[in-house]
Amino acid sequence: SRKKLDAKFEALDTDSALRPTVIKTGDVWAKRMQQNLLTKMHEVTLTPDMQKKERNKAFDLLDALSRSGSLPIACAELHVFV
């Protein structure tokens, strides 16, 4: 599976823009958020069950923004700040 993915990267990524990376995360995450721009930032600890709910909420938002896939997303980037 990893070899298949690497083979696809090599075949389709002509300008070497893709870099496969394995990210291993911990079991408990910290989520920092604020309800709106006028409230203070606060932190919530996310258990594995809460992480699953947050992931599902993110996919639901993506689904709504793309109208269930009927609107293509021509360009997207993922940025992770630690």
Secondary structure, 3 states (H helix, E strand, C coil): CHHHHHHHHHHHCCCCCCCCCCCCCCCCEEEEECCCCCCCCEEEEECHHHHHHHHHHHHHHHHHHCCCCCCCCCCCCCCCCC
